[in-house]
Amino acid sequence: MTLEVDDLRVYYRTLKGDVQALDGVSFGLRDGEILGLAGESGCGKTTLGKALIRLDGRMKHVGGSVTLDGQVLPIGDDVKMNPYRFKQVSLIPQYSMSAMNPTRKIGRMVRELLESRREKLDLDELHARLDLVELPKDVLGKYPIELSGGMKQRMVMVISTLLNPSLLIADEITSALDVSTQKAVVTTLKGFRDRGFVKSMIFITHDISLTNQLADTIMVMYAGKLAEKAPASTVVNAPKHPYTQLLISSLPEVGVRYADKRLTGIPGNPPSLLDPVPGCRFRDRCPLAFEKCAEDPPPVEVEKDHVVACWKAA
Amino acid sequence: MRRYFGRKLLIYGLTFFMAVTVNWLVPRLMPGDPVASMLARARVAQPEAQEALRVYYNNLFGFDLPWWQQYLNSWGSLFRGDFGISLWAFPTPVADLLTRAVPYSLALLIPSILLSWVVGNRLGALAARRKVLDNTVLPVSYVLTATPYLWLAALMAWGFGVVWGVFPVAGGYSFSMTPSFTWDFFVDLAWHWLLPFSSLFLVALGGWAIGMRNVIIYELESDYANYMSALGAPQKLIRRYAFRNAVLPQITGLALQLGVLVAGALVTEIVFSYPGLGSLILAAIQNKDFFLLQGAFLFIVLGVLIANFIIDVVYVIVDPRTRVGMAGAAA
């Protein structure tokens, strides 16, 4: 097991009280595994991604633990977490377009970043990796402004994986890209895994069809909790959780005409995570809800590698 | 690059032309006749002699020519480096008066502008990272930047000069001294320089500190700073990057503030009776001395334009984005 997350709870401090954005999530990640993390806005997927590398100022580590390669990560302590960042856990951020310092040449920035972490810059390796993402060597002598959006994205991907981290978190990195570029990014990430640049990866997205192309396993979250986790094909073809089923059925299929059948989506909105009522958080929108749903459904492994948190599925 | 500076130089040229024209026009629109006041000072009793003197003066200063010819002549003499003769300190040439006054003004202006900018930026950057420092630096800076130059100058002259008697309140050096290259004279010079310098420095300092603090806080929240933190870069490196980026708007601010700073210095000089351009301008206005006023303003305009040009060049050096804009971005 590369990564072991156990009952992780991260809340946001607000003036009205704590928002329970991540409320008891447990899962594991094997060596070489790519986990697709899906769900709608506000389901806690970005919070989970941030919790694994750097909590922002409003976030609070309330409980649970994260173990990476047998070491417990001190995720609640910003300073103690520093030695693990970049080397063990790394991040490709949502904002690749503006992730690089605009007043430094890229090569110099990379060198200064590595020096600050007491790492030597292996220039041949860097060149090889630039080659891999089809960037010319001379980007290192350029300022970020001189690169196109796609080039910046690829450059950031190279920087983030330069120290061969055990875990790479890719947070919504395809949201701002067109479809063909999305495909290229997904292929590159797969290549990084296959070459051993990263041991395992968490790919955060709201786009299930894209996740399906990349991920070995898909984890669907709802309102700060795990809804379903299973191999990618199982989630797409035979989902057990009613939320996953609705999510999949609201995706359009290529080649199907929607003249007779309208895409409906899922009616209703996720509950407020400020003092949520106990019980299944999906039950207000769930077509299958019954009395038992007033109790919290525990995640149950219904078959091998297939975890569902629903009373109906178990 | 050449096009960029070509355009800049053209704009500076136009500004210079406009400034010289306005400088020529404004004193002549002031009420009062300088020749009449010179005659009054000359105390000539006989009407014939007075008339002869009037014709002589009018001819000497060219006031008998039509206005457009006076204007063209002023350009002609400007290019010959001839600023004319002062009416107030007749018959001293304006150029002599200016060369005596300009060193004093520069000695006040250059250190106070540059030092307040550098120290203010450092102070603001420090305040942005320490809560305690922020709580003291910020209010003090707000008070300083809201203070009018002449008020702080008057307050300091009164406090340190009159009440405490530690510093002299007037002049560039003691009346008992004659300018010479001696140690005593330099100490005396510095002693007289310190109060006007400090008042200029302090007022300008507040504005820079506030500006820098705000920009640094913004930069530390920016995407590149977040990315660096996520990759575990030490705060030192992130702050260095943030400072570098935050300096850019401060340089623009310096270009915009130059005129205000110069005006502030002129007023300060008057408060301390410092023998720089400010005192000279006051005397010129009081005595309707067209040529002295024109000459002094010309120096100020030239100074501000040159300083702005230097800032333009510096900006191109420190911000790669301006250079990219000139060369056309590579895909």
Interface residues (C-beta under 8 A of the other chain):
Chain A: I53 R54 M81 N82 P83 Y84 R85 F86 K87 S90 L91 P93 Y95 S98 A99 M100 N101 P102 T103 R104 K105 E112 L113 S116 R117 K142 Y143 I145 E146 S148 V156 I159 S160
Chain B: S222 D223 Y224 N226 Y227 M228 S229 A230 L231 G232 A233 P234 K236 L237 Y241 R244 N245 L248 V318 D319 P320 R321 V324 A329 A330 A331
